[in-house]
Amino acid sequence: MSSLDPVHVSAAGHGYRKAGIDDAEAYNHSRRYLQLQDFLHKPPEQTTYIRSSPPSYIDGEDVGDRFTETDQFMEHVPRNLNWRRRVKHFTWVFFTVPLATGGIANVIKASLDTIGYIFFILNLIFFVTVSILITVRFAIYPRTFRASFIHPTESLFIPASIISFSVILLNLSQYGMALNDALIALFWFDCALAIIGSVGIYLVLWSTQTFTVAQMTPIWIFPAYPLLIIGPHAGVLSSAATPARALEIIVGGVALQGVGFMVSLMIYSAFIYRLMTQKLPTESLRPAMFVSVGPSAFTVAGLVTMAANLQRAVPDDFMTDGPRAAFILRVIANFAGVWLWGLSIWFFLVSVFAHYSCVNKSGRFQFAMSWYSFVFPNTALVTATLAIGDAFGSHSIQVLGTVMAVMVIILWFIVFIMMIRAVKLKHILWPHMGEDKDEGGFKRSEMG
């Protein structure tokens, strides 16, 4: 056991878990990464190879073949690929680019309209570009379409395409044309898409995948995210719709927001159980921990903004006394929002401090597209903070939200620049380096 990386295991009796099969996979992946970077960035005569030598048995299971594969996989990795071949590795996770960009546009709408319009246009450009490139991928390599739905990691990011489209509709309500029947129709289309997408993707996962608690990350929540955008979308639309339509939008928004949050809450419990029994995820998977911030934060933003519009939306005879019912519901929504806002901050702090060990481990915390998890879920926390500040008339909370907004915008630029750098350095859009890598018994080569 001593030959395994101490980041993952430690001696018994010191509060660390026993080595398991996941440790073997983590060890194997780290050696693969070092091999691949050595192979890609040095001349052939200078290339060295790192041979893996962990024990052949862990917890009584033979893992020798997994490490033998580490010594052999370089035979199938080319030094150079043209763009046609690199597109084969353009996965669903790239929809997190327009997702994060739309989140920034949503955050800065309230105070920086001009910059907000720029991010809105960028969001549209990124969404169209990503849609075209992934369509090209599936057109050139048709078998990758089915493979993307059954891959244990890539399949979890399919909802990013639906969420990014939903965020565009949200931005369109904020920055686009004046409210009309088309925007309201798009809202109900978004609701239908969120329901079908969330139910459909979970059914595909449950029909084709077998996950263990040891593999659990908050990305499991991602298929519920399309539902979590409905509340904030309803809050924006109901502020300008006619009273009758505003009430319909609010009721629909509360219903679907509630479904999304409750599904996420049940998955939260699995995440906490995983942390209690398996410790923190490996460094490369920790950015996904920020996904846990989103469900409660989006629910806060949705509930508080919808409740603020109730007074103008309900008729006088609503629940016998419309104005009083609207006032009571608004008070309940605001204080429920504070409660959930605290939960989102708690998950935010857990996610931030979980990255402490990554800061001092240069070379282990390489860029991955999951870094956009640093941005998008935290835009929800910013909007939730600003909504709470407005609801309670708290200048201090509003200042906090503004500071957080600036930090998230800076973070978006950092992540975007790191993505461009990663493409150049072949850290992404390359065999064995992305969400479509062989793992968990899945072999991309077997799909053709």
C-alpha positions, 0 to 999 in steps of 0.5 A: 500500500505504501506505493500508492500516492498518499494523497489518496490513502494513508496508514490505518488508524489515522482517520483515512480510509483503506485503499480501494479500487478507485485508488488504483484508477486514480493512480493509473490516471495520474501516471497516464497524464504524466506519460502523455504530457511527456510524450506530446511535448518532448522530442522522441529521443528525450521522451521518458516513460514512467512505469507503474508499479502498485500492488496487483491486488487491492482489497482482494481484487486483481487490478494488475491489468489496469496498470498494465494498460498504463504501460501500453496505452501510449502505443495508441496516442498520436503526437499530432492530430489535425482539427478534424480528428480533434473535433472527435473529442469535442464533448457535451461539456463544452456547453458549459462555456455559453452556460457560464457566459450567460450566467455572467450576463444574468449577474450584471444585468442590474448594474452594468447594462452595456457590459451585460449586452456584450456577454449576452451576445458572446453567449449567443455566439458561443452557443451557436459555435458549440452547437455547430462543432458538436454537430460536426463531431457527430456527423463525422463520427456518428458512433460517438453520438450513442457513445456520449449517452452511455459514457459514465462521465460525458453523459452527465454533461448532456444537460449542459446543452439544455441548461445553456439554451434555457439561460439564453431564454432567460437572457433574452427576457432580460436583454431582448425584445419587449415582453410579448406572446413569443417570449411567454410561449418560449417560457412554456417551451422551456418548461416542457424542455426542462421536464422532458430533458431532466426525466429523459436524461436520468432515465438514460443514466439509470438504464445504461450506467452503474454508479457507486457512492465512491464515484459520486460527485455533485455532477449527478445533480446536473440533469436536474439543473434545467428545472432550476433555471425555471424559477429565475426565468419566471421571476423575470417574465412575471415582472412585466406580464399582465396580472393573469399571465404573471400568476400563471407564470409564477405558479408554473415557476414555483412548481418546477423550481420545487421539483428541481430543488427536491431532486437535487436535495435527495442527491445532496444526501448521497454527496454528503454520504460519499464525503463521509465515507470516501473523503474528498474527490481527487483534485481533478474532480473537485471543481465539480463540487461547486455544482452543489451551490447552484440548486439552493442559490437558483431557488433563492433567486427564483422564489424571492423574485417571483414573490416580489411580483405576486402583489401585482399578479393576484386578483383581489379574491385570490385565496379570499383576500388577494393582497393579504395572501400575496403579502403573507406568501412574500414574507414566507418566500423571503425567509425561506430564501434566507434559509436556502441562501445560507445553505448555498453559502455553506456549500460554497465554503465547503467547495472553496476550502476543499481546493486548499490542497490543490493550490500547493500541488502544481502539476496535479490540478490541470485544467479541465472543462469542469473548471467552468463549475467555478463560474456558473453555479457561483453566478447563481449565488451572486444573483441570490445574494443580490435578491436577498439584499433587495428583499430585505433592503440590506445595503451590506448584502447588496455590496457583498453581492456586487463584490462577488459579481466582480470576482465571478467576472474576473474568474470567468476571464481566468477560466476562459484564458486557461481553456485556450491555453489548454487547447494549445497544450493538448490538455483538452480536445485530445485522446485520453484527456477529456470527458470521453476518455476510457474509464469504468470499463467503457472503451471508446475503441469498442464503439468504433 
